[in-house]
């Protein structure tokens, strides 16, 4: 992924984070493929939008929105 593509993803994430009052950032790496598929189906059935993005891009998007408000997320591993 080149720098322009990363910046596009950051802008998309910023738009999504600003669009909603509530959102979850979670790590699904310990889930099996079957569990992730089930989670995606549940989200779809409940009209919940699920996006997958690199941690660094999520952190950069949140920092550019409000680094103080999201400092706990941005400073975590």
C-alpha positions as CSV (number, residue, x, y, z in Angstrom):
1,X,0.0,0.0,0.0
2,X,1.6,3.3,-1.1
3,X,1.3,6.6,0.8
4,X,-1.6,7.9,-1.3
5,X,-3.6,4.8,-0.6
6,X,-2.8,5.0,3.1
7,X,-4.0,8.6,3.1
8,X,-7.2,7.6,1.4
9,X,-7.9,5.0,4.0
10,X,-7.2,7.5,6.8
11,X,-9.6,9.9,5.3
12,X,-12.3,7.2,4.9
13,X,-11.8,6.2,8.5
14,X,-12.0,9.8,9.7
15,X,-15.3,10.2,7.8
16,X,-16.7,7.0,9.4
17,X,-15.6,8.0,12.9
18,X,-17.1,11.4,12.5
19,X,-20.3,10.0,11.1
20,X,-21.2,8.0,14.2
21,X,-21.5,8.9,17.8
22,X,-20.4,5.4,18.8
23,X,-18.0,3.0,17.3
24,X,-15.9,0.0,18.4
25,X,-12.3,-0.7,17.6
26,X,-11.5,-4.3,18.3
27,X,-8.9,-6.9,17.6
28,X,-10.2,-10.1,15.9
29,X,-6.9,-11.9,15.4
30,X,-7.7,-14.5,18.1
31,X,-10.9,-15.5,16.3
32,X,-11.1,-18.3,13.9
33,X,-12.3,-17.7,10.3
34,X,-15.6,-19.3,11.2
35,X,-16.0,-16.9,14.2
36,X,-15.2,-13.8,12.1
37,X,-17.7,-15.0,9.5
38,X,-20.3,-15.3,12.1
39,X,-19.5,-11.9,13.5
40,X,-19.8,-10.4,10.0
41,X,-23.2,-12.0,9.5
42,X,-24.4,-10.8,12.9
43,X,-23.2,-7.2,12.0
44,X,-24.9,-7.4,8.6
45,X,-28.2,-8.7,10.2
46,X,-28.2,-5.8,12.7
47,X,-27.2,-3.2,10.1
48,X,-23.8,-2.6,11.8
49,X,-21.1,-1.6,9.5
50,X,-17.8,-3.6,10.0
51,X,-14.6,-2.3,8.5
52,X,-11.1,-3.8,8.7
53,X,-8.1,-1.6,8.8
54,X,-4.5,-1.5,10.0
55,X,-4.0,-0.4,13.6
56,X,-1.6,2.4,12.5
57,X,-4.1,3.9,10.1
58,X,-6.9,3.8,12.7
59,X,-4.6,5.5,15.2
60,X,-3.6,8.2,12.7
61,X,-7.3,8.8,11.8
62,X,-8.3,9.1,15.4
63,X,-5.3,11.4,16.3
64,X,-6.2,13.7,13.4
65,X,-9.8,14.0,14.7
66,X,-8.9,14.6,18.4
67,X,-5.7,13.3,19.9
68,X,-6.8,14.2,23.4
69,X,-10.2,12.5,23.3
70,X,-8.7,9.3,21.7
71,X,-5.4,9.3,23.5
72,X,-6.1,5.9,25.2
73,X,-6.6,4.3,21.9
74,X,-3.7,6.1,20.2
75,X,-1.2,5.3,22.9
76,X,-2.1,1.6,23.2
77,X,0.0,-1.1,21.5
